[in-house]
Amino acid sequence: MTDLIWLHDEALRSDHPVFNDGGHAVYIWDNAYFDQMHIGFKQRGFIYEALINLPVDIYEGDTIALLTALAEGRGIRTAATLNPHLRAIMAQLRHEFTLEVVDDDVFAYLNGTPDLRRFFRYWNKIKTSAMQMHGGTPDLFE
């Protein structure tokens, strides 16, 4: 059986490596998570607009409960994240499932813990290295 792909809000693009090996992709629209992360109406709208352009089924409810029901004995594959809330969900899922966490290309280099409460606080810390090759880190292969 192919893995279940759990797509979360930090991997909302069709060329993310989590899609490379195929599988059934799902996104869990978890309002409790959105509230806990202080994700407002406009950002929820942005997430939804991104989702409708992706090969993903959208379910509404508790993330862990729905993933447990949908996985049905399969492994779960998801994108790596620094988000502590998503990492806690991943830790819980590891108790019942084989969880593969897929790394993405480096977007930006950041020293320290990111401030995930507001985008512009994060952006101001990473804007000088964002979108440079290897996140602004030196190319080790040149």
C-alpha positions as CSV (number, residue, x, y, z in Angstrom):
1,M,0.0,0.0,0.0
2,T,1.2,3.5,-0.7
3,D,1.8,6.0,2.1
4,L,-0.7,8.6,3.2
5,I,0.7,12.0,2.6
6,W,-0.2,14.5,5.3
7,L,0.2,17.9,3.8
8,H,0.4,20.8,6.3
9,D,0.5,24.5,5.9
10,E,4.3,24.6,5.6
11,A,4.4,22.6,2.4
12,L,1.7,24.1,0.2
13,R,3.2,23.6,-3.3
14,S,2.9,20.9,-5.9
15,D,6.7,20.5,-6.4
16,H,7.4,19.8,-2.7
17,P,9.5,16.6,-2.4
18,V,6.8,15.0,-0.2
19,F,4.9,14.3,-3.4
20,N,7.9,12.6,-5.1
21,D,7.0,8.9,-4.3
22,G,3.2,9.2,-4.9
23,G,0.5,8.4,-2.4
24,H,-2.9,9.8,-1.3
25,A,-2.4,13.4,-0.1
26,V,-4.7,14.8,2.5
27,Y,-4.9,18.2,4.3
28,I,-6.6,18.4,7.6
29,W,-8.5,21.6,8.1
30,D,-8.2,21.8,11.9
31,N,-9.8,25.0,13.3
32,A,-8.4,24.3,16.8
33,Y,-4.9,24.2,15.3
34,F,-5.6,27.5,13.4
35,D,-6.8,29.1,16.6
36,Q,-3.9,27.9,18.6
37,M,-1.5,29.2,15.9
38,H,-3.4,32.5,15.7
39,I,-4.1,32.0,12.0
40,G,-6.7,34.5,11.0
41,F,-9.3,34.7,8.3
42,K,-7.1,36.1,5.6
43,Q,-4.4,33.5,6.1
44,R,-7.0,30.7,6.2
45,G,-8.2,32.0,2.9
46,F,-4.7,32.0,1.5
47,I,-4.2,28.4,2.7
48,Y,-7.5,27.3,1.1
49,E,-6.6,29.0,-2.2
50,A,-3.3,27.2,-2.2
51,L,-5.0,23.8,-1.4
52,I,-7.5,24.0,-4.3
53,N,-4.6,24.1,-6.7
54,L,-3.0,21.0,-5.3
55,P,-3.6,17.2,-5.7
56,V,-5.0,16.9,-2.1
57,D,-8.2,15.9,-0.4
58,I,-9.3,18.3,2.3
59,Y,-10.9,17.0,5.6
60,E,-12.2,19.1,8.4
61,G,-11.6,18.0,12.1
62,D,-9.0,17.0,14.6
63,T,-5.7,16.3,12.8
64,I,-4.6,13.3,14.9
65,A,-8.0,11.6,14.9
66,L,-8.5,12.0,11.1
67,L,-5.0,10.9,10.2
68,T,-5.4,7.8,12.4
69,A,-8.7,7.0,10.6
70,L,-7.3,7.7,7.1
71,A,-4.0,5.9,7.5
72,E,-5.6,2.5,8.0
73,G,-2.3,0.7,8.7
74,R,-0.3,2.6,6.1
75,G,2.7,4.7,6.7
76,I,2.4,8.5,6.8
77,R,4.7,10.8,4.9
78,T,4.8,14.5,5.7
79,A,7.0,17.5,5.2
80,A,9.6,18.5,7.7
81,T,8.9,21.6,9.8
82,L,10.2,23.7,12.6
83,N,6.7,24.4,13.9
84,P,6.6,23.0,17.4
85,H,2.9,22.3,17.3
86,L,3.2,20.2,14.1
87,R,6.3,18.5,15.5
88,A,4.2,17.5,18.6
89,I,1.6,16.0,16.3
90,M,4.3,14.1,14.4
91,A,5.7,12.7,17.8
92,Q,2.2,11.4,18.6
93,L,1.8,9.8,15.2
94,R,5.1,8.0,15.6
95,H,3.6,5.9,18.4
96,E,1.1,4.3,16.0
97,F,2.5,4.7,12.5
98,T,5.7,4.7,10.5
99,L,6.2,8.4,9.9
100,E,8.5,9.5,7.2
101,V,9.5,13.2,7.4
102,V,10.6,14.7,4.1
103,D,13.1,17.6,4.0
104,D,12.7,20.4,1.7
105,D,15.3,22.6,0.0
106,V,16.7,25.3,2.2
107,F,14.7,28.5,1.8
108,A,16.7,30.7,4.1
109,Y,19.3,30.4,6.8
110,L,18.1,31.3,10.3
111,N,20.2,31.4,13.6
112,G,18.1,30.5,16.6
113,T,14.4,29.7,17.1
114,P,12.0,31.3,14.6
115,D,9.2,33.5,15.8
116,L,6.2,31.9,14.2
117,R,3.6,34.2,15.6
118,R,3.9,36.9,12.9
119,F,5.2,36.5,9.4
120,F,7.0,39.8,9.3
121,R,9.0,39.0,12.4
122,Y,10.2,35.9,10.7
123,W,10.7,37.6,7.4
124,N,12.9,40.4,8.9
125,K,15.2,37.8,10.3
126,I,15.6,35.8,7.0
127,K,15.1,38.3,4.2
128,T,18.8,38.7,3.4
129,S,19.3,35.0,2.8
130,A,15.9,34.1,1.4
131,M,15.7,32.7,-2.0
132,Q,19.5,32.7,-2.4
133,M,21.0,29.4,-3.4
134,H,21.1,27.0,-0.4
135,G,19.4,29.7,1.8
136,G,22.4,32.0,1.6
137,T,24.8,29.4,3.0
138,P,28.0,28.8,1.2
139,D,27.9,26.3,-1.7
140,L,30.0,23.3,-0.5
141,F,30.3,21.8,-4.0
142,E,31.9,24.7,-5.8
